[in-house]
Amino acid sequence: MRKRKTVFQNPGFFFAAGFFVGLFVKFLPFFFVLMLLFLIAGGICKCFSN
């Protein structure tokens, strides 16, 4: 518990988390479309492997 508390008190950790959240929100439609493409590709591979 002590180690986790020091990580959350690190300002660099908050900066990195905010940076990645900002990138995710900015490119949310791109990630959504990419996720759908991966799901479709995975479904096609499962269908043809059987």
C-alpha positions, 0 to 999 in steps of 0.5 A, spaced: 500 500 500 505 504 501 508 503 494 502 505 491 501 511 495 507 514 493 506 513 485 499 517 486 503 522 489 508 523 483 506 529 479 509 525 473 504 520 474 498 525 474 501 528 467 502 522 464 495 519 466 492 526 463 496 526 457 493 519 455 486 521 457 487 527 453 489 523 447 484 518 448 478 523 448 481 527 442 482 520 438 476 517 441 472 515 434 479 513 431 480 508 437 472 506 436 473 504 429 479 501 430 476 496 435 471 495 431 475 493 425 479 488 430 473 485 433 471 484 425 477 481 423 477 476 430 470 474 428 472 472 421 479 469 423 475 464 428 469 463 423 475 460 418 479 457 423 473 452 424 
